[in-house]
Amino acid sequence: MNNLAVAYSHLGKWTEAEELQAHILEIHTKLLGEEHSDTLTSMNNLATTFSELGKWNEAEELQAHVLEIQTKLLGGEHPDTLTVMNNLAMSFFDLGKWNEAENLQVHVLEIRTKLLGEEHPDILTSMNNLAMTFSKLGKWNEVEMLQAHILEISTKLLGREHPDTLRSMNNLAMTFSDFGKWNEAEALQAHVLEKHTKLLGEEHSDTLRSMNNLASTYSYLGKWNEAEGLQAHVLKISTKLLDGEHPDTLISMNNLAMTFSDLEKWNEAEELQANVLEIQTKLLGGKHPDTLRTKALGTSVLEIH
């Protein structure tokens, strides 16, 4: 039964997984008691499924209960207890309880650093989670410092081409962007794009995302010709892989249209936005927020022109 629930989870069949996991938990609680390790595992599995289904209140309640029991049985510094603390912190994050998430994440990071040392992979995960929470709380200086530290450790342990290192670079670049540090963002994003292209190929989703990020930074730096070149390339690949009506393709069209406007290529901008508007009206209807946004952008281009 548990194996089937795991299979449902791997297949993304969360509703079926939830039903089965709830039944397993009921049986384990009845036969073994709620403090048995198998029962606690069942609770954790069900809480994870609740999170995937967006049932964050239910996930929080179950994780808080597991944490209480595990702290009592194993102590506050046991790896399993810390894992549950981290899971509960992520539920707090999903519920917008960012102060509560921060308090737990700081506690987990402090204990893990004490037990494992600063260069353990679990430490990097804890730092990344805390950086996300700092972002939600608007603690930008703390975010930048933490992400720079994560990047330093990840580069040392994994090398500059490892996916986790590239992800850390991208996170720091996005923070630089939030601060308006466009030159620093550009340097990091160019490196990430180069490595993604080399390792994954130019048609991989991560590579396309890297192109979009760098193109956005080019726009902020007033490097519109460079932005145009990248965005046109993304649009070409996106159209080839996803077809011309996919949401990602439409986003690429809109991005390129805005760059055409910046370059005062009014006819190209107008033509592209008209194409996007036609497709969005067909797929989403005339009153959908995305359709209305495109219509407003098109109107602003015409007014400027």
ZIZI-V68219 format. One record per residue. RES is the residue in three letters. SS is DSSP state (h for helix, s for strand, l for the rest). Layout:
# ZIZI-V68219
RES,SS
RES,SS
This chain:
# ZIZI-V68219
MET,l
ASN,h
ASN,h
LEU,h
ALA,h
VAL,h
ALA,h
TYR,h
SER,h
HIS,h
LEU,l
GLY,l
LYS,l
TRP,h
THR,h
GLU,h
ALA,h
GLU,h
GLU,h
LEU,h
GLN,h
ALA,h
HIS,h
ILE,h
LEU,h
GLU,h
ILE,h
HIS,h
THR,h
LYS,h
LEU,h
LEU,h
GLY,l
GLU,l
GLU,l
HIS,l
SER,h
ASP,h
THR,h
LEU,h
THR,h
SER,h
MET,h
ASN,h
ASN,h
LEU,h
ALA,h
THR,h
THR,h
PHE,h
SER,h
GLU,h
LEU,l
GLY,l
LYS,l
TRP,h
ASN,h
GLU,h
ALA,h
GLU,h
GLU,h
LEU,h
GLN,h
ALA,h
HIS,h
VAL,h
LEU,h
GLU,h
ILE,h
GLN,h
THR,h
LYS,h
LEU,h
LEU,h
GLY,l
GLY,l
GLU,l
HIS,l
PRO,h
ASP,h
THR,h
LEU,h
THR,h
VAL,h
MET,h
ASN,h
ASN,h
LEU,h
ALA,h
MET,h
SER,h
PHE,h
PHE,h
ASP,h
LEU,l
GLY,l
LYS,l
TRP,h
ASN,h
GLU,h
ALA,h
GLU,h
ASN,h
LEU,h
GLN,h
VAL,h
HIS,h
VAL,h
LEU,h
GLU,h
ILE,h
ARG,h
THR,h
LYS,h
LEU,h
LEU,h
GLY,l
GLU,l
GLU,l
HIS,l
PRO,h
ASP,h
ILE,h
LEU,h
THR,h
SER,h
MET,h
ASN,h
ASN,h
LEU,h
ALA,h
MET,h
THR,h
PHE,h
SER,h
LYS,h
LEU,l
GLY,l
LYS,l
TRP,h
ASN,h
GLU,h
VAL,h
GLU,h
MET,h
LEU,h
GLN,h
ALA,h
HIS,h
ILE,h
LEU,h
GLU,h
ILE,h
SER,h
THR,h
LYS,h
LEU,h
LEU,h
GLY,l
ARG,l
GLU,l
HIS,l
PRO,h
ASP,h
THR,h
LEU,h
ARG,h
SER,h
MET,h
ASN,h
ASN,h
LEU,h
ALA,h
MET,h
THR,h
PHE,h
SER,h
ASP,h
PHE,l
GLY,l
LYS,l
TRP,h
ASN,h
GLU,h
ALA,h
GLU,h
ALA,h
LEU,h
GLN,h
ALA,h
HIS,h
VAL,h
LEU,h
GLU,h
LYS,h
HIS,h
THR,h
LYS,h
LEU,h
LEU,h
GLY,l
GLU,l
GLU,l
HIS,l
SER,h
ASP,h
THR,h
LEU,h
ARG,h
SER,h
MET,h
ASN,h
ASN,h
LEU,h
ALA,h
SER,h
THR,h
TYR,h
SER,h
TYR,h
LEU,l
GLY,l
LYS,l
TRP,h
ASN,h
GLU,h
ALA,h
GLU,h
GLY,h
LEU,h
GLN,h
ALA,h
HIS,h
VAL,h
LEU,h
LYS,h
ILE,h
SER,h
THR,h
LYS,h
LEU,h
LEU,h
ASP,l
GLY,l
GLU,l
HIS,l
PRO,h
ASP,h
THR,h
LEU,h
ILE,h
SER,h
MET,h
ASN,h
ASN,h
LEU,h
ALA,h
MET,h
THR,h
PHE,h
SER,h
ASP,h
LEU,l
GLU,l
LYS,l
TRP,h
ASN,h
GLU,h
ALA,h
GLU,h
GLU,h
LEU,h
GLN,h
ALA,h
ASN,h
VAL,h
LEU,h
GLU,h
ILE,h
GLN,h
THR,h
LYS,h
LEU,h
LEU,h
GLY,l
GLY,l
LYS,l
HIS,l
PRO,h
ASP,h
THR,h
LEU,h
ARG,h
THR,h
LYS,h
ALA,h
LEU,h
GLY,h
THR,h
SER,h
VAL,h
LEU,h
GLU,h
ILE,h
HIS,l
